[in-house]
Structure formats: C-alpha cells, structure tokens
Amino acid sequence: MSQPTVAFLQAFGDALNRHDIDALLEMMTEDCVFNGVAGKELQGTSFVGPAAVREGLSNAWKNAPDACWVDGEFYVVGDKGFMETTYKGTTADGLRTEARMIDVLTFRDGKIAIKNAFRKNRPPVNA
C-alpha cells in the first residue's frame, strides 16, 4: 500500500472539519489509536480501536459543535505526518477556544495508525 501524502492529510483535515467520523475511520487502521489533548494519562486520554476512536473524536464535536481546525500546514516525513492547525470551538456555555495545535500522525499500511494531538493551553476567549 502506498505511503500517505500531503493530499491525504488535507483530506483527513477536511473530514475533521465536516465532522465526518466515518471518513476519518476509513483513513485509519483497524487498530487505530487517538491520544487526546487532555486526560489523566501522560499522553492524554488514549482511545484504542475504531469504536473508542469514534467516541473520542465525537466528544470534540459534542463539547464544541462548531469545532474546526483551520490555517492548516501539512507535512509527511517517512512514516510520520504532521498537521499544524488552529483549533476553534465554542462550548454550550459560550466559552470560545482558539489555540494552535499539532497532530503527530504515525502511518502504517497507507493509513493512520496513531493520531497524537497536542494543543496550546490557552484560556477561553470571548465568544
């Protein structure tokens, strides 16, 4: 299977912004892992396997229904990919978050095996 490209990462980012969980999971391996930006574990909460990744990614959209990742820069280096974006989202109580972030992606068999998310810790801005 071919190595993912920058266009593949851009398509992944587009699916994130559409909140299209099925498209995202099609681009990930059967044993995929999503390490969230927060959680009790050293690397954030880990969601392992398609059902758990579906839950973890969906939580971002539940917490901030307008969640989006903009101003993307996409890179592929060997078996790693990097998506540097600005996360924007508003919670139900009106708290707006805007912060730069990066996803470090590990590829296997032409798909994303691990999505490891990192985001700047910034206080909410007015909605």
Residue pairs with C-beta under 8 A, 6 or more apart in sequence:
1 109
1 110
1 111
2 110
3 76
3 79
3 107
3 110
4 76
4 81
4 105
4 107
4 110
4 111
4 112
5 76
6 74
6 75
6 76
8 27
8 81
9 74
9 75
9 76
9 81
9 83
9 105
10 72
10 74
11 23
11 27
12 24
12 27
12 83
12 105
12 112
13 69
13 72
13 74
13 83
13 85
15 23
15 24
15 27
16 24
16 57
16 68
16 69
17 68
17 69
17 70
19 61
19 67
21 54
21 57
21 58
24 57
25 32
25 50
25 53
25 54
27 111
27 112
28 50
28 53
28 111
28 112
28 113
28 115
29 108
29 109
29 111
29 112
29 113
30 49
30 50
31 48
31 49
31 113
32 48
32 49
32 50
32 53
32 111
32 112
32 113
32 114
32 115
33 46
33 47
33 48
33 53
33 113
33 114
33 115
34 46
34 47
34 52
34 53
34 56
34 57
34 114
34 115
34 117
35 43
35 44
35 45
35 46
35 47
35 114
35 115
35 116
35 117
36 44
36 45
36 46
36 47
36 56
36 59
36 117
37 44
37 101
37 117
37 118
37 119
38 44
38 45
39 45
39 46
43 116
44 117
45 56
47 53
47 55
47 56
47 57
53 115
60 67
60 89
61 67
63 89
63 91
64 89
64 90
64 91
64 97
65 90
65 92
66 88
66 89
66 90
67 87
67 88
67 89
68 87
68 88
68 89
69 83
69 85
69 86
69 87
69 88
69 101
70 85
70 86
70 88
71 85
71 86
72 83
72 84
72 85
73 82
73 83
73 84
73 85
74 81
74 82
74 83
74 84
75 81
75 82
75 84
76 82
79 106
79 107
79 108
80 104
80 105
80 106
80 107
81 103
81 104
81 105
81 107
81 112
82 102
82 103
82 104
82 105
83 102
83 103
83 105
84 100
84 101
84 102
85 100
85 101
85 102
85 103
86 98
86 99
86 100
86 101
87 97
87 98
87 99
87 100
87 101
87 119
88 96
88 97
88 98
89 96
89 97
90 96
90 97
90 127
91 97
94 127
95 124
95 127
96 124
96 125
96 126
96 127
97 122
97 124
97 125
98 122
98 125
99 119
99 120
99 121
99 122
100 119
100 120
101 117
101 118
101 119
101 120
102 117
102 118
103 115
103 116
103 117
103 118
104 114
104 116
104 118
105 112
105 114
105 115
105 116
106 112
106 113
106 114
106 116
107 113
